Amino acid sequence: MHALASGATAGALFTDDVRCPVHVTDLAAALLELAGSSYSGIHHVAGADAVSRYELGVLIARRDGLDASALPAGRRAGSGVAGPLDVRLDCARTQARLTTSLRGARTFLAPTPGGPASIK
C-alpha cells in the first residue's frame, strides 16, 4: 500500500475483488484452538468483514497515515486476472465453537489513538 500510495509501484487495487481478511494472530489462535478441540471436519476461518481489495488498501492507508485518495482503483472483471471475484466464507459455525474472535479488517485495521493516522 505504501508503494502504491506514493506512486513508487504501478498497479491498481480492485474494487470488485472481495475477500474476508483475517488478522494473522486471530487465525493462529483459532487454528490452535481447533487443533486442541474435539471438533473435526471442515472449518471456515476468515475475518468477519467482506471487503474489496481497494477497501482493504484504504483501511491500511488510513491506519498508516497515508493519503488513501492516492491509491489507484480498478476492476478485476475483464482484466484477465484469473480466479473468483467474490470469496466470502460463512464462519458463523466455526466462530460459535471458538473463544477466539475472528475480527474483521474494519476492526483490526482501525487507526489507533496516537498512531500514524492521528499525527498531522
N, CA and C atoms as an extended XYZ file, in Angstrom:
360
Properties=species:S:1:pos:R:3:atomname:S:1:resname:S:1:resid:I:1 pbc="F F F"
N         0.813       -1.175        0.000 N   MET     1
C         0.000        0.000        0.000 CA  MET     1
C         0.865        1.250        0.000 C   MET     1
N         1.948        1.196        0.753 N   HIS     2
C         2.827        2.366        0.824 CA  HIS     2
C         3.387        2.700       -0.552 C   HIS     2
N         3.841        1.692       -1.285 N   ALA     3
C         4.425        1.918       -2.612 CA  ALA     3
C         3.361        2.391       -3.602 C   ALA     3
N         2.160        1.846       -3.528 N   LEU     4
C         1.079        2.295       -4.411 CA  LEU     4
C         0.675        3.725       -4.088 C   LEU     4
N         0.535        4.044       -2.811 N   ALA     5
C         0.105        5.387       -2.403 CA  ALA     5
C         1.138        6.445       -2.775 C   ALA     5
N         2.417        6.074       -2.765 N   SER     6
C         3.469        7.049       -3.094 CA  SER     6
C         3.755        7.108       -4.587 C   SER     6
N         3.202        6.177       -5.357 N   GLY     7
C         3.462        6.133       -6.789 CA  GLY     7
C         4.736        5.391       -7.144 C   GLY     7
N         5.391        4.777       -6.147 N   ALA     8
C         6.639        4.038       -6.387 CA  ALA     8
C         6.376        2.730       -7.131 C   ALA     8
N         5.168        2.220       -7.036 N   THR     9
C         4.776        0.986       -7.706 CA  THR     9
C         3.515        1.243       -8.517 C   THR     9
N         3.492        0.711       -9.719 N   ALA    10
C         2.299        0.832      -10.561 CA  ALA    10
C         1.354       -0.319      -10.267 C   ALA    10
N         0.095       -0.104      -10.478 N   GLY    11
C        -0.893       -1.157      -10.279 CA  GLY    11
C        -2.205       -0.553       -9.867 C   GLY    11
N        -3.140       -1.411       -9.537 N   ALA    12
C        -4.458       -0.961       -9.089 CA  ALA    12
C        -5.001       -1.945       -8.069 C   ALA    12
N        -5.767       -1.429       -7.164 N   LEU    13
C        -6.472       -2.256       -6.188 CA  LEU    13
C        -7.891       -2.437       -6.707 C   LEU    13
N        -8.295       -3.687       -6.823 N   PHE    14
C        -9.577       -3.993       -7.446 CA  PHE    14
C       -10.753       -3.684       -6.523 C   PHE    14
N       -11.739       -2.999       -7.071 N   THR    15
C       -12.946       -2.656       -6.321 CA  THR    15
C       -13.987       -3.769       -6.362 C   THR    15
N       -13.810       -4.722       -7.260 N   ASP    16
C       -14.782       -5.802       -7.420 CA  ASP    16
C       -14.230       -7.173       -6.997 C   ASP    16
N       -13.114       -7.184       -6.292 N   ASP    17
C       -12.462       -8.410       -5.819 CA  ASP    17
C       -12.646       -8.441       -4.304 C   ASP    17
N       -13.557       -9.289       -3.824 N   VAL    18
C       -13.969       -9.281       -2.419 CA  VAL    18
C       -13.436      -10.503       -1.682 C   VAL    18
N       -12.894      -10.245       -0.500 N   ARG    19
C       -12.364      -11.293        0.367 CA  ARG    19
C       -12.740      -10.974        1.816 C   ARG    19
N       -12.438      -11.889        2.720 N   CYS    20
C       -12.691      -11.714        4.155 CA  CYS    20
C       -11.366      -11.866        4.904 C   CYS    20
N       -10.527      -10.834        4.875 N   PRO    21
C        -9.215      -10.961        5.530 CA  PRO    21
C        -9.343      -11.181        7.036 C   PRO    21
N        -8.419      -11.963        7.556 N   VAL    22
C        -8.376      -12.251        8.989 CA  VAL    22
C        -6.987      -11.862        9.492 C   VAL    22
N        -6.921      -11.335       10.703 N   HIS    23
C        -5.623      -10.976       11.278 CA  HIS    23
C        -4.846      -12.254       11.592 C   HIS    23
N        -3.575      -12.238       11.329 N   VAL    24
C        -2.746      -13.438       11.489 CA  VAL    24
C        -2.782      -13.975       12.918 C   VAL    24
N        -2.852      -13.098       13.921 N   THR    25
C        -2.896      -13.602       15.303 CA  THR    25
C        -4.234      -14.277       15.597 C   THR    25
N        -5.319      -13.748       15.023 N   ASP    26
C        -6.628      -14.388       15.190 CA  ASP    26
C        -6.630      -15.751       14.510 C   ASP    26
N        -6.075      -15.801       13.307 N   LEU    27
C        -6.018      -17.054       12.553 CA  LEU    27
C        -5.205      -18.104       13.312 C   LEU    27
N        -4.031      -17.722       13.790 N   ALA    28
C        -3.175      -18.669       14.510 CA  ALA    28
C        -3.862      -19.170       15.778 C   ALA    28
N        -4.467      -18.256       16.531 N   ALA    29
C        -5.149      -18.654       17.768 CA  ALA    29
C        -6.330      -19.579       17.471 C   ALA    29
N        -7.083      -19.269       16.412 N   ALA    30
C        -8.230      -20.104       16.048 CA  ALA    30
C        -7.779      -21.498       15.622 C   ALA    30
N        -6.708      -21.575       14.838 N   LEU    31
C        -6.213      -22.879       14.397 CA  LEU    31
C        -5.711      -23.708       15.576 C   LEU    31
N        -5.004      -23.073       16.500 N   LEU    32
C        -4.541      -23.802       17.688 CA  LEU    32
C        -5.720      -24.269       18.533 C   LEU    32
N        -6.720      -23.403       18.658 N   GLU    33
C        -7.900      -23.778       19.433 CA  GLU    33
C        -8.630      -24.953       18.774 C   GLU    33
N        -8.795      -24.904       17.470 N   LEU    34
C        -9.458      -26.005       16.758 CA  LEU    34
C        -8.646      -27.287       16.837 C   LEU    34
N        -7.325      -27.176       16.712 N   ALA    35
C        -6.467      -28.368       16.762 CA  ALA    35
C        -6.544      -29.056       18.120 C   ALA    35
N        -6.740      -28.283       19.163 N   GLY    36
C        -6.817      -28.848       20.509 CA  GLY    36
C        -8.223      -29.249       20.919 C   GLY    36
N        -9.174      -29.111       20.022 N   SER    37
C       -10.570      -29.425       20.358 CA  SER    37
C       -10.966      -30.800       19.816 C   SER    37
N       -12.164      -31.189       20.131 N   SER    38
C       -12.686      -32.465       19.632 CA  SER    38
C       -13.403      -32.304       18.294 C   SER    38
N       -13.476      -31.087       17.777 N   TYR    39
C       -14.171      -30.842       16.514 CA  TYR    39
C       -13.358      -31.382       15.344 C   TYR    39
N       -14.061      -31.940       14.374 N   SER    40
C       -13.391      -32.436       13.171 CA  SER    40
C       -14.138      -31.925       11.952 C   SER    40
N       -13.553      -32.132       10.815 N   GLY    41
C       -14.198      -31.702        9.583 CA  GLY    41
C       -13.662      -30.372        9.101 C   GLY    41
N       -14.406      -29.775        8.191 N   ILE    42
C       -14.001      -28.509        7.582 CA  ILE    42
C       -14.493      -27.352        8.436 C   ILE    42
N       -13.596      -26.415        8.678 N   HIS    43
C       -13.932      -25.208        9.432 CA  HIS    43
C       -13.474      -24.002        8.632 C   HIS    43
N       -14.383      -23.091        8.345 N   HIS    44
C       -14.013      -21.850        7.671 CA  HIS    44
C       -13.496      -20.881        8.726 C   HIS    44
N       -12.311      -20.348        8.487 N   VAL    45
C       -11.718      -19.389        9.408 CA  VAL    45
C       -11.311      -18.171        8.589 C   VAL    45
N       -12.093      -17.115        8.720 N   ALA    46
C       -11.831      -15.879        7.994 CA  ALA    46
C       -12.337      -14.721        8.838 C   ALA    46
N       -12.005      -13.511        8.421 N   GLY    47
C       -12.441      -12.326        9.137 CA  GLY    47
C       -13.931      -12.081        8.972 C   GLY    47
N       -14.473      -11.275        9.847 N   ALA    48
C       -15.913      -11.015        9.876 CA  ALA    48
C       -16.385      -10.075        8.771 C   ALA    48
N       -15.470       -9.302        8.173 N   ASP    49
C       -15.854       -8.314        7.158 CA  ASP    49
C       -15.487       -8.768        5.757 C   ASP    49
N       -16.446       -8.641        4.837 N   ALA    50
C       -16.147       -8.834        3.417 CA  ALA    50
C       -15.766       -7.462        2.863 C   ALA    50
N       -14.554       -7.341        2.364 N   VAL    51
C       -14.074       -6.066        1.818 CA  VAL    51
C       -13.400       -6.291        0.473 C   VAL    51
N       -13.455       -5.293       -0.370 N   SER    52
C       -12.748       -5.366       -1.649 CA  SER    52
C       -11.266       -5.128       -1.401 C   SER    52
N       -10.459       -5.487       -2.381 N   ARG    53
C        -9.017       -5.226       -2.268 CA  ARG    53
C        -8.780       -3.728       -2.125 C   ARG    53
N        -9.588       -2.933       -2.823 N   TYR    54
C        -9.445       -1.479       -2.721 CA  TYR    54
C        -9.781       -0.995       -1.315 C   TYR    54
N       -10.915       -1.462       -0.761 N   GLU    55
C       -11.281       -1.044        0.591 CA  GLU    55
C       -10.222       -1.474        1.603 C   GLU    55
N        -9.658       -2.654        1.424 N   LEU    56
C        -8.581       -3.105        2.303 CA  LEU    56
C        -7.397       -2.138        2.222 C   LEU    56
N        -7.055       -1.719        1.010 N   GLY    57
C        -5.977       -0.753        0.833 CA  GLY    57
C        -6.265        0.564        1.523 C   GLY    57
N        -7.506        1.037        1.413 N   VAL    58
C        -7.906        2.286        2.072 CA  VAL    58
C        -7.791        2.148        3.585 C   VAL    58
N        -8.229        1.018        4.128 N   LEU    59
C        -8.121        0.789        5.580 CA  LEU    59
C        -6.670        0.792        6.037 C   LEU    59
N        -5.794        0.165        5.266 N   ILE    60
C        -4.362        0.146        5.606 CA  ILE    60
C        -3.792        1.552        5.510 C   ILE    60
N        -4.144        2.271        4.451 N   ALA    61
C        -3.645        3.640        4.271 CA  ALA    61
C        -4.063        4.528        5.444 C   ALA    61
N        -5.320        4.452        5.834 N   ARG    62
C        -5.796        5.266        6.954 CA  ARG    62
C        -5.081        4.906        8.248 C   ARG    62
N        -4.913        3.605        8.472 N   ARG    63
C        -4.215        3.174        9.686 CA  ARG    63
C        -2.790        3.701        9.724 C   ARG    63
N        -2.142        3.696        8.558 N   ASP    64
C        -0.731        4.068        8.485 CA  ASP    64
C        -0.509        5.548        8.212 C   ASP    64
N        -1.596        6.336        8.152 N   GLY    65
C        -1.460        7.769        7.941 CA  GLY    65
C        -1.102        8.151        6.514 C   GLY    65
N        -1.446        7.311        5.548 N   LEU    66
C        -1.172        7.585        4.139 CA  LEU    66
C        -2.375        8.274        3.498 C   LEU    66
N        -2.168        8.877        2.351 N   ASP    67
C        -3.240        9.503        1.596 CA  ASP    67
C        -3.997        8.422        0.832 C   ASP    67
N        -5.144        8.019        1.356 N   ALA    68
C        -5.928        6.949        0.738 CA  ALA    68
C        -6.428        7.353       -0.649 C   ALA    68
N        -6.603        8.645       -0.884 N   SER    69
C        -7.089        9.085       -2.193 CA  SER    69
C        -6.037        8.877       -3.287 C   SER    69
N        -4.797        8.608       -2.904 N   ALA    70
C        -3.728        8.361       -3.879 CA  ALA    70
C        -3.693        6.913       -4.354 C   ALA    70
N        -4.488        6.049       -3.728 N   LEU    71
C        -4.492        4.639       -4.110 CA  LEU    71
C        -5.228        4.455       -5.438 C   LEU    71
N        -4.603        3.815       -6.405 N   PRO    72
C        -5.260        3.589       -7.696 CA  PRO    72
C        -6.291        2.464       -7.606 C   PRO    72
N        -7.474        2.717       -8.145 N   ALA    73
C        -8.544        1.723       -8.140 CA  ALA    73
C        -8.748        1.188       -9.545 C   ALA    73
N        -9.251       -0.031       -9.624 N   GLY    74
C        -9.563       -0.638      -10.909 CA  GLY    74
C       -10.528       -1.781      -10.706 C   GLY    74
N       -10.943       -2.362      -11.818 N   ARG    75
C       -11.841       -3.520      -11.767 CA  ARG    75
C       -11.092       -4.742      -12.272 C   ARG    75
N       -11.273       -5.843      -11.565 N   ARG    76
C       -10.625       -7.077      -11.979 CA  ARG    76
C       -11.390       -7.752      -13.110 C   ARG    76
N       -12.707       -7.572      -13.120 N   ALA    77
C       -13.522       -8.160      -14.188 CA  ALA    77
C       -13.006       -7.651      -15.531 C   ALA    77
N       -12.722       -8.568      -16.420 N   GLY    78
C       -12.223       -8.207      -17.737 CA  GLY    78
C       -10.740       -7.899      -17.798 C   GLY    78
N       -10.053       -8.014      -16.657 N   SER    79
C        -8.618       -7.690      -16.624 CA  SER    79
C        -7.743       -8.860      -17.064 C   SER    79
N        -8.328      -10.047      -17.112 N   GLY    80
C        -7.544      -11.230      -17.456 CA  GLY    80
C        -6.941      -11.927      -16.253 C   GLY    80
N        -7.074      -11.340      -15.062 N   VAL    81
C        -6.573      -11.976      -13.841 CA  VAL    81
C        -7.544      -13.098      -13.475 C   VAL    81
N        -7.033      -14.309      -13.376 N   ALA    82
C        -7.868      -15.484      -13.134 CA  ALA    82
C        -8.331      -15.569      -11.684 C   ALA    82
N        -9.407      -16.289      -11.489 N   GLY    83
C        -9.894      -16.575      -10.148 CA  GLY    83
C       -11.242      -15.950       -9.884 C   GLY    83
N       -11.898      -16.393       -8.818 N   PRO    84
C       -13.217      -15.859       -8.483 CA  PRO    84
C       -13.129      -14.423       -7.968 C   PRO    84
N       -14.147      -13.639       -8.259 N   LEU    85
C       -14.180      -12.247       -7.806 CA  LEU    85
C       -14.634      -12.114       -6.359 C   LEU    85
N       -15.527      -12.967       -5.937 N   ASP    86
C       -16.121      -12.820       -4.609 CA  ASP    86
C       -15.930      -14.107       -3.821 C   ASP    86
N       -15.073      -14.045       -2.822 N   VAL    87
C       -14.808      -15.210       -1.973 CA  VAL    87
C       -15.134      -14.827       -0.535 C   VAL    87
N       -16.352      -15.136       -0.153 N   ARG    88
C       -16.795      -14.882        1.221 CA  ARG    88
C       -16.987      -16.235        1.892 C   ARG    88
N       -16.497      -16.354        3.103 N   LEU    89
C       -16.654      -17.593        3.856 CA  LEU    89
C       -17.618      -17.348        5.012 C   LEU    89
N       -18.580      -18.229        5.168 N   ASP    90
C       -19.502      -18.155        6.300 CA  ASP    90
C       -18.833      -18.863        7.471 C   ASP    90
N       -18.377      -18.080        8.418 N   CYS    91
C       -17.632      -18.617        9.559 CA  CYS    91
C       -18.481      -18.697       10.824 C   CYS    91
N       -19.786      -18.512       10.703 N   ALA    92
C       -20.660      -18.479       11.879 CA  ALA    92
C       -20.554      -19.765       12.699 C   ALA    92
N       -20.561      -20.912       12.049 N   ARG    93
C       -20.491      -22.182       12.779 CA  ARG    93
C       -19.145      -22.320       13.495 C   ARG    93
N       -18.074      -21.980       12.794 N   THR    94
C       -16.747      -22.047       13.410 CA  THR    94
C       -16.654      -21.055       14.561 C   THR    94
N       -17.086      -19.803       14.334 N   GLN    95
C       -16.993      -18.783       15.374 CA  GLN    95
C       -17.772      -19.181       16.614 C   GLN    95
N       -18.909      -19.851       16.448 N   ALA    96
C       -19.719      -20.285       17.584 CA  ALA    96
C       -18.980      -21.307       18.448 C   ALA    96
N       -18.035      -22.034       17.853 N   ARG    97
C       -17.268      -23.047       18.582 CA  ARG    97
C       -16.006      -22.489       19.233 C   ARG    97
N       -15.614      -21.289       18.862 N   LEU    98
C       -14.344      -20.723       19.310 CA  LEU    98
C       -14.519      -19.673       20.400 C   LEU    98
N       -13.527      -19.578       21.260 N   THR    99
C       -13.451      -18.437       22.160 CA  THR    99
C       -12.648      -17.323       21.492 C   THR    99
N       -11.820      -17.685       20.511 N   THR   100
C       -11.049      -16.711       19.737 CA  THR   100
C       -11.993      -15.918       18.842 C   THR   100
N       -11.859      -14.610       18.857 N   SER   101
C       -12.670      -13.759       17.994 CA  SER   101
C       -11.989      -13.609       16.638 C   SER   101
N       -12.732      -13.818       15.575 N   LEU   102
C       -12.230      -13.645       14.214 CA  LEU   102
C       -12.626      -12.241       13.760 C   LEU   102
N       -11.779      -11.275       14.107 N   ARG   103
C       -12.073       -9.870       13.812 CA  ARG   103
C       -12.029       -9.594       12.309 C   ARG   103
N       -12.845       -8.669       11.894 N   GLY   104
C       -12.835       -8.230       10.510 CA  GLY   104
C       -11.806       -7.134       10.293 C   GLY   104
N       -11.490       -6.881        9.032 N   ALA   105
C       -10.480       -5.886        8.673 CA  ALA   105
C       -10.841       -4.493        9.178 C   ALA   105
N       -12.122       -4.166        9.204 N   ARG   106
C       -12.518       -2.833        9.678 CA  ARG   106
C       -12.176       -2.652       11.150 C   ARG   106
N       -12.088       -3.760       11.880 N   THR   107
C       -11.722       -3.698       13.299 CA  THR   107
C       -10.209       -3.726       13.480 C   THR   107
N        -9.536       -4.722       12.897 N   PHE   108
C        -8.101       -4.833       13.173 CA  PHE   108
C        -7.251       -3.815       12.422 C   PHE   108
N        -7.827       -3.118       11.454 N   LEU   109
C        -7.084       -2.061       10.757 CA  LEU   109
C        -7.543       -0.660       11.152 C   LEU   109
N        -8.394       -0.563       12.152 N   ALA   110
C        -8.842        0.752       12.605 CA  ALA   110
C        -7.656        1.528       13.159 C   ALA   110
N        -7.583        2.820       12.835 N   PRO   111
C        -6.489        3.633       13.390 CA  PRO   111
C        -6.528        3.613       14.915 C   PRO   111
N        -5.370        3.574       15.516 N   THR   112
C        -5.281        3.566       16.972 CA  THR   112
C        -4.961        4.974       17.467 C   THR   112
N        -5.496        5.361       18.629 N   PRO   113
C        -5.182        6.679       19.175 CA  PRO   113
C        -3.661        6.828       19.345 C   PRO   113
N        -3.152        7.920       18.849 N   GLY   114
C        -1.707        8.161       18.940 CA  GLY   114
C        -0.914        7.496       17.822 C   GLY   114
N        -1.615        6.725       16.960 N   GLY   115
C        -0.946        6.062       15.841 CA  GLY   115
C        -0.711        7.025       14.696 C   GLY   115
N        -0.121        6.529       13.595 N   PRO   116
C         0.231        7.392       12.476 CA  PRO   116
C        -0.921        8.205       11.916 C   PRO   116
N        -2.128        7.646       11.870 N   ALA   117
C        -3.260        8.364       11.281 CA  ALA   117
C        -3.665        9.566       12.113 C   ALA   117
N        -3.326        9.581       13.410 N   SER   118
C        -3.722       10.701       14.269 CA  SER   118
C        -2.676       11.812       14.273 C   SER   118
N        -1.514       11.561       13.671 N   ILE   119
C        -0.446       12.560       13.635 CA  ILE   119
C        -0.601       13.378       12.364 C   ILE   119
N        -0.766       14.655       12.499 N   LYS   120
C        -0.914       15.545       11.328 CA  LYS   120
C         0.137       16.613       11.341 C   LYS   120
